[in-house]
Amino acid sequence: MTAPERVEVVILGAGIAGCALAHHLAARQVGPVVVYDPATPGAGATGRAAGIVTEQLWNRWDVEVTRASKAEYAALAERWDPSAYSINGFARWTREAAPADGIAESIARLRSWGVAVAPIDPAELARRVPAGRFSDVRAAMWSPDDAVVTPSAMNEIYAERARAAGVDLELGVPWTAFHRSDGAWEVESRTRRVRATRAVLAAGAWSKRIASSAGHPLPLVPYRTQAAVLRPTPAEPETLPSVHDIDLDVYVRPEANGRILAGDGTEHVEADPETFRPGGDEAFVGHLAESFESRFPGWAEAEMVRAWAGVCTATPDRRPLIGPVTGAIGLYAITGFNGFGVMRAGGAAARLAEVLSAGEGDGSAERLLGPVLPTRFSGPPVPFRPRAGFTLEAGDDPRF
């Protein structure tokens, strides 16, 4: 094998986070940059994501990063693929008393962070989602500026923009080794060796295994989640808002050609990204059918087009791991998004790129990434269970 190539940054993973980071590094003239992935861009969790982008979140950092992502997705889509992004609004509701109090608290909190969110009554919900039945709704909130994105299309835009700017995307070639050697991070494949001053773990559910093999285990748990595309009759307009029933833990967003995409909650057990079942389970499909019968009778007879599963990655406190890895010189992470990687990828990658372009010791990591720095965890990772995804509450263990 030839002598190793010297580069500035190697990124492991060509999902939306890895490709967005490559795009932002190139824009800041950081390089050379190589992106490795044994598959194609977005072949993992990105390509199986729902693509809802909402600011109805529980942490100010998340809101600010998601807002930046929305603006970036809108600009990129306008130039390169207008069908990849649209603003359609997002509604969430409950019929129960405790979550209703949570909605009221959430509205006040989000407004204090500048989020355009407001209560919405059952009649207005019914006007916006005619397929639904909302007479029992106790409380609901509405974000008119939230959006949907086609994750695979946005991933491809980032990949192509990065490639056009000189980033080397090494795709479809599994690497055989990743380790620290002689003051650099080395990636080996069957045909190539790359030595990088800095390496970034952006491999989603595979990040846990890669970090452990490199001697720097991270507190990550991959978990399985499911979604399905259905074809209602009559077809739904693409202006249909994204919605989330808190009690049923079912979300729905519009898809192209009048279809809808629906998903449910987290499986609270660890999954292996190499061996997980990629198809939809009978129990999941049954849960959707029951939910539609009770909440969305207009979709009860919708044709099931396909159902699938993907693997997301949880952290103990539901915040991602972004920034320098504890005790690992030159090793960084952008992973552990707890099912919200597409929402945050653009804004999070921009912040990490700024940290990488600034170098060590200037304080940018704490300023830009403080709440999500991997250094907030110390010692060997301890077992934990994935938490709820679309939740109203802050904290490690939300009720709803």
VEXPAPA-971796 format. One record per residue (C-alpha): x, y, z; residue number from 1; residue in one letter. Coordinates in nm, 4 decimals. Layout:
+----------+----------+----------+-----+------+
!       px !       py !       pz ! pos ! code !
+----------+----------+----------+-----+------+
!        X !        Y !        Z ! NUM !    A !
...
+----------+----------+----------+-----+------+
//
This chain:
+----------+----------+----------+-----+------+
!       px !       py !       pz ! pos ! code !
+----------+----------+----------+-----+------+
!   0.0000 !   0.0000 !   0.0000 !   1 !    M !
!   0.1212 !   0.3507 !  -0.0751 !   2 !    T !
!   0.2317 !   0.5948 !   0.1923 !   3 !    A !
!  -0.0506 !   0.7621 !   0.3887 !   4 !    P !
!  -0.1996 !   1.0846 !   0.2588 !   5 !    E !
!  -0.1892 !   1.3799 !   0.4967 !   6 !    R !
!  -0.5120 !   1.5750 !   0.5421 !   7 !    V !
!  -0.6420 !   1.8237 !   0.7954 !   8 !    E !
!  -0.9785 !   1.6629 !   0.8832 !   9 !    V !
!  -1.1275 !   1.3196 !   0.8255 !  10 !    V !
!  -1.5018 !   1.2791 !   0.8818 !  11 !    I !
!  -1.6407 !   0.9316 !   0.9456 !  12 !    L !
!  -1.9969 !   0.9291 !   0.8183 !  13 !    G !
!  -2.1683 !   1.0825 !   0.5139 !  14 !    A !
!  -2.5114 !   1.1353 !   0.6662 !  15 !    G !
!  -2.6560 !   1.4839 !   0.6804 !  16 !    I !
!  -2.4403 !   1.5859 !   0.9800 !  17 !    A !
!  -2.1134 !   1.4663 !   0.8247 !  18 !    G !
!  -2.1840 !   1.6181 !   0.4827 !  19 !    C !
!  -2.3064 !   1.9455 !   0.6345 !  20 !    A !
!  -1.9853 !   1.9630 !   0.8381 !  21 !    L !
!  -1.7756 !   1.9012 !   0.5258 !  22 !    A !
!  -1.9677 !   2.1780 !   0.3473 !  23 !    H !
!  -1.9078 !   2.4247 !   0.6295 !  24 !    H !
!  -1.5399 !   2.3337 !   0.6672 !  25 !    L !
!  -1.4866 !   2.3941 !   0.2958 !  26 !    A !
!  -1.6645 !   2.7293 !   0.3232 !  27 !    A !
!  -1.4170 !   2.8230 !   0.5970 !  28 !    R !
!  -1.1242 !   2.7025 !   0.3854 !  29 !    Q !
!  -1.0347 !   2.4256 !   0.6285 !  30 !    V !
!  -0.8745 !   2.1396 !   0.4423 !  31 !    G !
!  -0.7927 !   1.9057 !   0.2929 !  32 !    P !
!  -1.1040 !   1.7237 !   0.4168 !  33 !    V !
!  -1.1947 !   1.3598 !   0.3484 !  34 !    V !
!  -1.5378 !   1.2108 !   0.4241 !  35 !    V !
!  -1.5507 !   0.8322 !   0.4618 !  36 !    Y !
!  -1.8630 !   0.6196 !   0.4481 !  37 !    D !
!  -1.8965 !   0.2514 !   0.3564 !  38 !    P !
!  -2.2315 !   0.3301 !   0.1927 !  39 !    A !
!  -2.3747 !   0.6340 !   0.0121 !  40 !    T !
!  -2.4770 !   0.9728 !   0.1562 !  41 !    P !
!  -2.7838 !   0.9381 !   0.3760 !  42 !    G !
!  -2.7954 !   0.5570 !   0.3594 !  43 !    A !
!  -2.8290 !   0.5329 !   0.7391 !  44 !    G !
!  -3.0624 !   0.7208 !   0.9711 !  45 !    A !
!  -3.0785 !   1.0315 !   0.7506 !  46 !    T !
!  -3.2458 !   0.8466 !   0.4656 !  47 !    G !
!  -3.5037 !   0.6993 !   0.7054 !  48 !    R !
!  -3.5819 !   1.0211 !   0.8942 !  49 !    A !
!  -3.9193 !   1.1956 !   0.8965 !  50 !    A !
!  -3.7777 !   1.5384 !   0.8140 !  51 !    G !
!  -3.9965 !   1.7450 !   1.0478 !  52 !    I !
!  -3.8124 !   2.0633 !   1.1471 !  53 !    V !
!  -3.9776 !   2.2299 !   1.4464 !  54 !    T !
!  -3.8705 !   2.4821 !   1.7059 !  55 !    E !
!  -4.1075 !   2.3253 !   1.9617 !  56 !    Q !
!  -3.8110 !   2.1985 !   2.1632 !  57 !    L !
!  -3.7153 !   2.1979 !   2.5294 !  58 !    W !
!  -3.3774 !   2.3692 !   2.5311 !  59 !    N !
!  -3.2736 !   2.7125 !   2.4115 !  60 !    R !
!  -2.9560 !   2.5823 !   2.2452 !  61 !    W !
!  -3.1631 !   2.3334 !   2.0456 !  62 !    D !
!  -3.4049 !   2.6047 !   1.9371 !  63 !    V !
!  -3.1271 !   2.8358 !   1.8190 !  64 !    E !
!  -2.9491 !   2.5591 !   1.6282 !  65 !    V !
!  -3.2717 !   2.4329 !   1.4699 !  66 !    T !
!  -3.3610 !   2.7867 !   1.3664 !  67 !    R !
!  -3.0224 !   2.8191 !   1.1969 !  68 !    A !
!  -3.0781 !   2.4831 !   1.0257 !  69 !    S !
!  -3.4173 !   2.5940 !   0.8949 !  70 !    K !
!  -3.2711 !   2.9097 !   0.7450 !  71 !    A !
!  -2.9867 !   2.7172 !   0.5850 !  72 !    E !
!  -3.2134 !   2.4451 !   0.4446 !  73 !    Y !
!  -3.4442 !   2.7082 !   0.2976 !  74 !    A !
!  -3.1541 !   2.8854 !   0.1254 !  75 !    A !
!  -2.9955 !   2.5661 !  -0.0080 !  76 !    L !
!  -3.3268 !   2.4277 !  -0.1306 !  77 !    A !
!  -3.4200 !   2.7526 !  -0.3022 !  78 !    E !
!  -3.0998 !   2.7374 !  -0.5050 !  79 !    R !
!  -3.0538 !   2.3649 !  -0.5654 !  80 !    W !
!  -3.3837 !   2.1774 !  -0.5129 !  81 !    D !
!  -3.6978 !   2.3748 !  -0.4220 !  82 !    P !
!  -3.8913 !   2.0537 !  -0.3557 !  83 !    S !
!  -3.6573 !   1.9620 !  -0.0677 !  84 !    A !
!  -3.7957 !   2.2162 !   0.1819 !  85 !    Y !
!  -4.1303 !   2.3761 !   0.2590 !  86 !    S !
!  -4.2919 !   2.5642 !   0.5457 !  87 !    I !
!  -4.6162 !   2.3974 !   0.6545 !  88 !    N !
!  -4.6483 !   2.4604 !   1.0309 !  89 !    G !
!  -4.6566 !   2.2157 !   1.3196 !  90 !    F !
!  -4.9356 !   2.1383 !   1.5695 !  91 !    A !
!  -4.9262 !   1.9270 !   1.8836 !  92 !    R !
!  -5.2116 !   1.8488 !   2.1233 !  93 !    W !
!  -5.3386 !   1.6467 !   2.4179 !  94 !    T !
!  -5.6682 !   1.5478 !   2.5751 !  95 !    R !
!  -5.5110 !   1.4908 !   2.9192 !  96 !    E !
!  -5.4733 !   1.7421 !   3.2031 !  97 !    A !
!  -5.1029 !   1.6999 !   3.2863 !  98 !    A !
!  -4.9732 !   1.7394 !   2.9296 !  99 !    P !
!  -5.2123 !   2.0324 !   2.8872 ! 100 !    A !
!  -5.0294 !   2.2089 !   3.1692 ! 101 !    D !
!  -4.7054 !   2.1145 !   2.9931 ! 102 !    G !
!  -4.8270 !   2.2770 !   2.6725 ! 103 !    I !
!  -4.9065 !   2.6011 !   2.8551 ! 104 !    A !
!  -4.5631 !   2.6013 !   3.0183 ! 105 !    E !
!  -4.3968 !   2.5183 !   2.6895 ! 106 !    S !
!  -4.5693 !   2.8027 !   2.5067 ! 107 !    I !
!  -4.4472 !   3.0522 !   2.7672 ! 108 !    A !
!  -4.0927 !   2.9105 !   2.7583 ! 109 !    R !
!  -4.0725 !   2.9036 !   2.3787 ! 110 !    L !
!  -4.2054 !   3.2565 !   2.3451 ! 111 !    R !
!  -3.9329 !   3.3760 !   2.5812 ! 112 !    S !
!  -3.6841 !   3.2330 !   2.3277 ! 113 !    W !
!  -3.8480 !   3.4128 !   2.0362 ! 114 !    G !
!  -4.0375 !   3.1155 !   1.8947 ! 115 !    V !
!  -4.3601 !   3.2036 !   1.7127 ! 116 !    A !
!  -4.5880 !   2.9606 !   1.8937 ! 117 !    V !
!  -4.9481 !   3.0029 !   2.0095 ! 118 !    A !
!  -5.2448 !   2.8047 !   2.1413 ! 119 !    P !
!  -5.4780 !   2.6614 !   1.8775 ! 120 !    I !
!  -5.8370 !   2.5516 !   1.9424 ! 121 !    D !
!  -6.0046 !   2.2295 !   1.8232 ! 122 !    P !
!  -6.2047 !   2.4061 !   1.5552 ! 123 !    A !
!  -5.8909 !   2.5520 !   1.3988 ! 124 !    E !
!  -5.7179 !   2.2135 !   1.4200 ! 125 !    L !
!  -6.0096 !   2.0591 !   1.2341 ! 126 !    A !
!  -5.9901 !   2.3277 !   0.9681 ! 127 !    R !
!  -5.6192 !   2.2643 !   0.9129 ! 128 !    R !
!  -5.6437 !   1.8837 !   0.9353 ! 129 !    V !
!  -5.9889 !   1.7869 !   0.8033 ! 130 !    P !
!  -5.9096 !   1.4148 !   0.8383 ! 131 !    A !
!  -5.8889 !   1.4518 !   1.2171 ! 132 !    G !
!  -6.1341 !   1.4446 !   1.5055 ! 133 !    R !
!  -6.0431 !   1.6980 !   1.7756 ! 134 !    F !
!  -6.3524 !   1.7551 !   1.9899 ! 135 !    S !
!  -6.1811 !   1.5992 !   2.2954 ! 136 !    D !
!  -5.8610 !   1.8045 !   2.2695 ! 137 !    V !
!  -5.7913 !   1.9857 !   2.5960 ! 138 !    R !
!  -5.4916 !   2.1932 !   2.4842 ! 139 !    A !
!  -5.2878 !   2.2385 !   2.1660 ! 140 !    A !
!  -5.0142 !   2.4617 !   2.0296 ! 141 !    M !
!  -4.9240 !   2.5749 !   1.6806 ! 142 !    W !
!  -4.6002 !   2.6922 !   1.5177 ! 143 !    S !
!  -4.6747 !   2.8505 !   1.1783 ! 144 !    P !
!  -4.3096 !   2.8794 !   1.0727 ! 145 !    D !
!  -4.2066 !   2.5155 !   1.1159 ! 146 !    D !
!  -4.1144 !   2.3138 !   0.8115 ! 147 !    A !
!  -4.0546 !   1.9775 !   0.6479 ! 148 !    V !
!  -3.7426 !   1.8778 !   0.4589 ! 149 !    V !
!  -3.6653 !   1.5805 !   0.2375 ! 150 !    T !
!  -3.3655 !   1.4479 !   0.4336 ! 151 !    P !
!  -3.2057 !   1.2483 !   0.1519 ! 152 !    S !
!  -3.2306 !   1.5413 !  -0.0884 ! 153 !    A !
!  -3.0791 !   1.7848 !   0.1608 ! 154 !    M !
!  -2.8050 !   1.5340 !   0.2405 ! 155 !    N !
!  -2.7221 !   1.5129 !  -0.1308 ! 156 !    E !
!  -2.7121 !   1.8908 !  -0.1629 ! 157 !    I !
!  -2.4570 !   1.9108 !   0.1193 ! 158 !    Y !
!  -2.2516 !   1.6283 !  -0.0323 ! 159 !    A !
!  -2.2444 !   1.7871 !  -0.3771 ! 160 !    E !
!  -2.1654 !   2.1345 !  -0.2431 ! 161 !    R !
!  -1.8814 !   1.9894 !  -0.0365 ! 162 !    A !
!  -1.7473 !   1.7936 !  -0.3334 ! 163 !    R !
!  -1.7660 !   2.1017 !  -0.5571 ! 164 !    A !
!  -1.5623 !   2.2924 !  -0.2975 ! 165 !    A !
!  -1.2849 !   2.0320 !  -0.3025 ! 166 !    G !
!  -1.3863 !   1.7881 !  -0.0277 ! 167 !    V !
!  -1.2903 !   1.4277 !  -0.1044 ! 168 !    D !
!  -1.5872 !   1.1924 !  -0.0484 ! 169 !    L !
!  -1.4669 !   0.8331 !  -0.0192 ! 170 !    E !
!  -1.7952 !   0.6424 !  -0.0487 ! 171 !    L !
!  -1.8868 !   0.2778 !  -0.0774 ! 172 !    G !
!  -1.5491 !   0.1608 !   0.0540 ! 173 !    V !
!  -1.5485 !   0.0244 !   0.4115 ! 174 !    P !
!  -1.2513 !   0.1268 !   0.6197 ! 175 !    W !
!  -1.0593 !  -0.1532 !   0.7848 ! 176 !    T !
!  -0.8955 !   0.0426 !   1.0678 ! 177 !    A !
!  -0.9303 !   0.3698 !   1.2548 ! 178 !    F !
!  -0.6716 !   0.4534 !   1.5163 ! 179 !    H !
!  -0.4328 !   0.7127 !   1.6533 ! 180 !    R !
!  -0.0774 !   0.6776 !   1.5258 ! 181 !    S !
!   0.2267 !   0.9074 !   1.5474 ! 182 !    D !
!   0.0250 !   1.2112 !   1.6517 ! 183 !    G !
!  -0.2502 !   1.1759 !   1.3910 ! 184 !    A !
!  -0.5719 !   0.9859 !   1.3256 ! 185 !    W !
!  -0.5290 !   0.7209 !   1.0596 ! 186 !    E !
!  -0.8040 !   0.5635 !   0.8508 ! 187 !    V !
!  -0.7221 !   0.2593 !   0.6418 ! 188 !    E !
!  -0.9240 !   0.0972 !   0.3670 ! 189 !    S !
!  -0.8299 !  -0.1744 !   0.1210 ! 190 !    R !
!  -0.6771 !   0.0785 !  -0.1158 ! 191 !    T !
!  -0.5930 !   0.3881 !   0.0835 ! 192 !    R !
!  -0.4460 !   0.5265 !   0.4045 ! 193 !    R !
!  -0.5293 !   0.8751 !   0.5277 ! 194 !    V !
!  -0.3628 !   1.0481 !   0.8207 ! 195 !    R !
!  -0.5562 !   1.3430 !   0.9631 ! 196 !    A !
!  -0.4679 !   1.6046 !   1.2203 ! 197 !    T !
!  -0.8280 !   1.5839 !   1.3404 ! 198 !    R !
!  -1.1001 !   1.3235 !   1.3051 ! 199 !    A !
!  -1.4761 !   1.3660 !   1.3496 ! 200 !    V !
!  -1.7191 !   1.0888 !   1.4403 ! 201 !    L !
!  -2.0358 !   1.1598 !   1.2424 ! 202 !    A !
!  -2.1458 !   0.8007 !   1.1941 ! 203 !    A !
!  -2.4785 !   0.8086 !   1.3780 ! 204 !    G !
!  -2.5652 !   0.4716 !   1.5271 ! 205 !    A !
!  -2.2222 !   0.3372 !   1.4333 ! 206 !    W !
!  -2.0430 !   0.6083 !   1.6330 ! 207 !    S !
!  -2.0634 !   0.4087 !   1.9557 ! 208 !    K !
!  -1.8757 !   0.1140 !   1.8073 ! 209 !    R !
!  -1.6170 !   0.3320 !   1.6311 ! 210 !    I !
!  -1.5443 !   0.5379 !   1.9424 ! 211 !    A !
!  -1.5030 !   0.2254 !   2.1540 ! 212 !    S !
!  -1.2706 !   0.0640 !   1.9006 ! 213 !    S !
!  -1.0562 !   0.3779 !   1.9090 ! 214 !    A !
!  -1.0288 !   0.3550 !   2.2875 ! 215 !    G !
!  -1.2601 !   0.6470 !   2.3662 ! 216 !    H !
!  -1.6087 !   0.5078 !   2.4431 ! 217 !    P !
!  -1.8976 !   0.7537 !   2.4343 ! 218 !    L !
!  -2.2302 !   0.7436 !   2.6260 ! 219 !    P !
!  -2.4448 !   0.6425 !   2.3295 ! 220 !    L !
!  -2.7276 !   0.3913 !   2.2834 ! 221 !    V !
!  -2.8542 !   0.3145 !   1.9317 ! 222 !    P !
!  -3.2296 !   0.2484 !   1.9252 ! 223 !    Y !
!  -3.4873 !   0.1533 !   1.6663 ! 224 !    R !
!  -3.7761 !   0.3735 !   1.5546 ! 225 !    T !
!  -4.0395 !   0.3202 !   1.2840 ! 226 !    Q !
!  -4.2354 !   0.5135 !   1.0230 ! 227 !    A !
!  -4.4663 !   0.4494 !   0.7296 ! 228 !    A !
!  -4.5914 !   0.6213 !   0.4165 ! 229 !    V !
!  -4.9646 !   0.5980 !   0.3434 ! 230 !    L !
!  -5.1832 !   0.7070 !   0.0536 ! 231 !    R !
!  -5.5114 !   0.8631 !   0.1731 ! 232 !    P !
!  -5.8164 !   0.9081 !  -0.0450 ! 233 !    T !
!  -5.8654 !   1.1850 !  -0.1337 ! 234 !    P !
!  -5.5006 !   1.2924 !  -0.1524 ! 235 !    A !
!  -5.3786 !   1.5431 !   0.1033 ! 236 !    E !
!  -5.2393 !   1.8820 !  -0.0057 ! 237 !    P !
!  -4.8697 !   1.9425 !   0.0536 ! 238 !    E !
!  -4.9747 !   2.2378 !   0.2709 ! 239 !    T !
!  -5.1014 !   1.9916 !   0.5343 ! 240 !    L !
!  -4.9278 !   2.0775 !   0.8637 ! 241 !    P !
!  -4.7120 !   1.8333 !   1.0527 ! 242 !    S !
!  -4.8942 !   1.7128 !   1.3661 ! 243 !    V !
!  -4.8199 !   1.5197 !   1.6837 ! 244 !    H !
!  -5.0714 !   1.3564 !   1.9165 ! 245 !    D !
!  -4.8957 !   1.3538 !   2.2545 ! 246 !    I !
!  -5.1239 !   1.0911 !   2.4089 ! 247 !    D !
!  -5.0950 !   0.8410 !   2.1240 ! 248 !    L !
!  -4.7332 !   0.9405 !   2.0503 ! 249 !    D !
!  -4.8041 !   0.9442 !   1.6778 ! 250 !    V !
!  -4.6832 !   1.2103 !   1.4372 ! 251 !    Y !
!  -4.7863 !   1.2779 !   1.0769 ! 252 !    V !
!  -4.6347 !   1.4993 !   0.8079 ! 253 !    R !
!  -4.7242 !   1.5558 !   0.4401 ! 254 !    P !
!  -4.5372 !   1.3705 !   0.1665 ! 255 !    E !
!  -4.5225 !   1.4266 !  -0.2095 ! 256 !    A !
!  -4.8119 !   1.3234 !  -0.4338 ! 257 !    N !
!  -5.0756 !   1.3611 !  -0.1620 ! 258 !    G !
!  -4.9328 !   1.0935 !   0.0650 ! 259 !    R !
!  -4.8605 !   1.1196 !   0.4372 ! 260 !    I !
!  -4.5735 !   0.9950 !   0.6517 ! 261 !    L !
!  -4.6590 !   0.8706 !   1.0022 ! 262 !    A !
!  -4.4441 !   0.7483 !   1.2869 ! 263 !    G !
!  -4.4653 !   0.6586 !   1.6529 ! 264 !    D !
!  -4.2404 !   0.6623 !   1.9565 ! 265 !    G !
!  -3.9070 !   0.5301 !   2.0630 ! 266 !    T !
!  -3.8237 !   0.1674 !   2.1288 ! 267 !    E !
!  -3.6611 !   0.1901 !   2.4702 ! 268 !    H !
!  -3.4020 !  -0.0817 !   2.4122 ! 269 !    V !
!  -3.0622 !  -0.0852 !   2.2435 ! 270 !    E !
!  -3.0476 !  -0.1887 !   1.8784 ! 271 !    A !
!  -2.7562 !  -0.3076 !   1.6684 ! 272 !    D !
!  -2.7252 !  -0.0921 !   1.3526 ! 273 !    P !
!  -2.5776 !  -0.3888 !   1.1683 ! 274 !    E !
!  -2.8510 !  -0.6413 !   1.2443 ! 275 !    T !
!  -3.1706 !  -0.4464 !   1.3283 ! 276 !    F !
!  -3.4913 !  -0.5325 !   1.1468 ! 277 !    R !
!  -3.5378 !  -0.2628 !   0.8773 ! 278 !    P !
!  -3.9050 !  -0.3329 !   0.8051 ! 279 !    G !
!  -4.2094 !  -0.2167 !   0.9969 ! 280 !    G !
!  -4.3446 !  -0.4463 !   1.2698 ! 281 !    D !
!  -4.7001 !  -0.5751 !   1.2768 ! 282 !    E !
!  -4.7462 !  -0.4104 !   1.6181 ! 283 !    A !
!  -4.6379 !  -0.0732 !   1.4784 ! 284 !    F !
!  -4.8686 !  -0.0970 !   1.1799 ! 285 !    V !
!  -5.1523 !  -0.1985 !   1.4130 ! 286 !    G !
!  -5.0825 !   0.0969 !   1.6413 ! 287 !    H !
!  -5.1034 !   0.3349 !   1.3475 ! 288 !    L !
!  -5.4315 !   0.1783 !   1.2360 ! 289 !    A !
!  -5.5833 !   0.2131 !   1.5835 ! 290 !    E !
!  -5.4569 !   0.5705 !   1.6149 ! 291 !    S !
!  -5.6018 !   0.6684 !   1.2801 ! 292 !    F !
!  -5.9352 !   0.5101 !   1.3673 ! 293 !    E !
!  -5.9622 !   0.7141 !   1.6876 ! 294 !    S !
!  -5.7911 !   1.0401 !   1.5950 ! 295 !    R !
!  -5.7754 !   1.0590 !   1.2147 ! 296 !    F !
!  -6.0851 !   0.8765 !   1.0855 ! 297 !    P !
!  -6.0397 !   1.0438 !   0.7477 ! 298 !    G !
!  -5.7203 !   0.8403 !   0.7057 ! 299 !    W !
!  -5.8491 !   0.5142 !   0.8520 ! 300 !    A !
!  -5.8777 !   0.3571 !   0.5054 ! 301 !    E !
!  -5.5494 !   0.4979 !   0.3748 ! 302 !    A !
!  -5.3419 !   0.2524 !   0.1727 ! 303 !    E !
!  -5.0157 !   0.1479 !   0.3354 ! 304 !    M !
!  -4.7420 !   0.2171 !   0.0787 ! 305 !    V !
!  -4.4481 !   0.0992 !   0.2887 ! 306 !    R !
!  -4.3281 !   0.0814 !   0.6481 ! 307 !    A !
!  -3.9703 !   0.0816 !   0.7670 ! 308 !    W !
!  -3.7418 !   0.1196 !   1.0659 ! 309 !    A !
!  -3.4232 !   0.3151 !   1.1258 ! 310 !    G !
!  -3.1728 !   0.3394 !   1.4070 ! 311 !    V !
!  -3.1266 !   0.6662 !   1.5947 ! 312 !    C !
!  -2.8779 !   0.7289 !   1.8758 ! 313 !    T !
!  -2.9590 !   0.8379 !   2.2315 ! 314 !    A !
!  -2.7505 !   1.0049 !   2.5017 ! 315 !    T !
!  -2.8164 !   1.0010 !   2.8784 ! 316 !    P !
!  -2.9512 !   1.3581 !   2.8848 ! 317 !    D !
!  -3.1106 !   1.3656 !   2.5353 ! 318 !    R !
!  -2.8637 !   1.6281 !   2.4142 ! 319 !    R !
!  -2.6228 !   1.5455 !   2.1318 ! 320 !    P !
!  -2.2477 !   1.5005 !   2.1635 ! 321 !    L !
!  -2.0794 !   1.7731 !   1.9595 ! 322 !    I !
!  -1.7210 !   1.8868 !   2.0017 ! 323 !    G !
!  -1.3906 !   1.7486 !   2.1301 ! 324 !    P !
!  -1.4035 !   1.4018 !   2.2830 ! 325 !    V !
!  -1.2797 !   1.3817 !   2.6416 ! 326 !    T !
!  -0.9169 !   1.2730 !   2.6641 ! 327 !    G !
!  -0.8737 !   1.2200 !   2.2892 ! 328 !    A !
!  -0.6370 !   1.4634 !   2.1197 ! 329 !    I !
!  -0.7772 !   1.5740 !   1.7860 ! 330 !    G !
!  -1.0928 !   1.3604 !   1.8061 ! 331 !    L !
!  -1.4342 !   1.5258 !   1.7751 ! 332 !    Y !
!  -1.7939 !   1.4060 !   1.7603 ! 333 !    A !
!  -2.1181 !   1.5202 !   1.6034 ! 334 !    I !
!  -2.3609 !   1.2443 !   1.6957 ! 335 !    T !
!  -2.6224 !   1.1362 !   1.9504 ! 336 !    G !
!  -2.9088 !   1.3512 !   1.8213 ! 337 !    F !
!  -3.1817 !   1.1411 !   1.9855 ! 338 !    N !
!  -3.3885 !   1.1266 !   1.6689 ! 339 !    G !
!  -3.3539 !   1.4969 !   1.5841 ! 340 !    F !
!  -3.0415 !   1.4928 !   1.3674 ! 341 !    G !
!  -3.2071 !   1.6372 !   1.0588 ! 342 !    V !
!  -3.3580 !   1.9212 !   1.2619 ! 343 !    M !
!  -3.0205 !   2.0265 !   1.3987 ! 344 !    R !
!  -2.7613 !   1.9118 !   1.1451 ! 345 !    A !
!  -2.7076 !   2.2302 !   0.9474 ! 346 !    G !
!  -2.6819 !   2.4646 !   1.2457 ! 347 !    G !
!  -2.4854 !   2.2175 !   1.4579 ! 348 !    A !
!  -2.2369 !   2.1506 !   1.1773 ! 349 !    A !
!  -2.1836 !   2.5233 !   1.1262 ! 350 !    A !
!  -2.0946 !   2.5633 !   1.4932 ! 351 !    R !
!  -1.8574 !   2.2677 !   1.4962 ! 352 !    L !
!  -1.6930 !   2.3919 !   1.1759 ! 353 !    A !
!  -1.6306 !   2.7270 !   1.3413 ! 354 !    E !
!  -1.4685 !   2.5498 !   1.6374 ! 355 !    V !
!  -1.2489 !   2.3409 !   1.4079 ! 356 !    L !
!  -1.1469 !   2.6417 !   1.2007 ! 357 !    S !
!  -1.0580 !   2.8436 !   1.5113 ! 358 !    A !
!  -0.8333 !   2.5743 !   1.6604 ! 359 !    G !
!  -0.7752 !   2.4835 !   2.0208 ! 360 !    E !
!  -0.7817 !   2.7199 !   2.3139 ! 361 !    G !
!  -0.9818 !   3.0158 !   2.1833 ! 362 !    D !
!  -1.2952 !   2.9413 !   2.3872 ! 363 !    G !
!  -1.5211 !   2.8904 !   2.0849 ! 364 !    S !
!  -1.6102 !   2.5339 !   2.1836 ! 365 !    A !
!  -1.7603 !   2.6410 !   2.5151 ! 366 !    E !
!  -1.9283 !   2.9454 !   2.3609 ! 367 !    R !
!  -2.0858 !   2.7640 !   2.0649 ! 368 !    L !
!  -2.1267 !   2.4098 !   2.1960 ! 369 !    L !
!  -2.1378 !   2.4438 !   2.5752 ! 370 !    G !
!  -2.4543 !   2.2403 !   2.6495 ! 371 !    P !
!  -2.3612 !   1.9593 !   2.4077 ! 372 !    V !
!  -1.9874 !   1.9183 !   2.4625 ! 373 !    L !
!  -1.8913 !   1.5524 !   2.5169 ! 374 !    P !
!  -1.6769 !   1.6680 !   2.8075 ! 375 !    T !
!  -1.9917 !   1.7037 !   3.0207 ! 376 !    R !
!  -1.9620 !   1.3275 !   3.0767 ! 377 !    F !
!  -1.6689 !   1.1786 !   3.2637 ! 378 !    S !
!  -1.5645 !   0.8239 !   3.3376 ! 379 !    G !
!  -1.6714 !   0.5085 !   3.1566 ! 380 !    P !
!  -2.0220 !   0.5205 !   3.0065 ! 381 !    P !
!  -2.2908 !   0.3648 !   3.2248 ! 382 !    V !
!  -2.5989 !   0.1837 !   3.0883 ! 383 !    P !
!  -2.9118 !   0.3906 !   3.0247 ! 384 !    F !
!  -3.2362 !   0.3634 !   2.8297 ! 385 !    R !
!  -3.3400 !   0.5899 !   2.5409 ! 386 !    P !
!  -3.5886 !   0.8593 !   2.6449 ! 387 !    R !
!  -3.8933 !   1.0053 !   2.4725 ! 388 !    A !
!  -3.8322 !   1.1982 !   2.1538 ! 389 !    G !
!  -4.1125 !   1.4450 !   2.0738 ! 390 !    F !
!  -4.1483 !   1.5643 !   2.4309 ! 391 !    T !
!  -4.2576 !   1.8900 !   2.5909 ! 392 !    L !
!  -4.0365 !   1.8806 !   2.8957 ! 393 !    E !
!  -3.6729 !   1.9504 !   2.9675 ! 394 !    A !
!  -3.4700 !   1.7159 !   3.1851 ! 395 !    G !
!  -3.3378 !   1.3648 !   3.1512 ! 396 !    D !
!  -3.6663 !   1.1789 !   3.2011 ! 397 !    D !
!  -3.9667 !   1.3675 !   3.0593 ! 398 !    P !
!  -4.3141 !   1.2423 !   3.1423 ! 399 !    R !
!  -4.4654 !   1.3303 !   2.8053 ! 400 !    F !
+----------+----------+----------+-----+------+
//
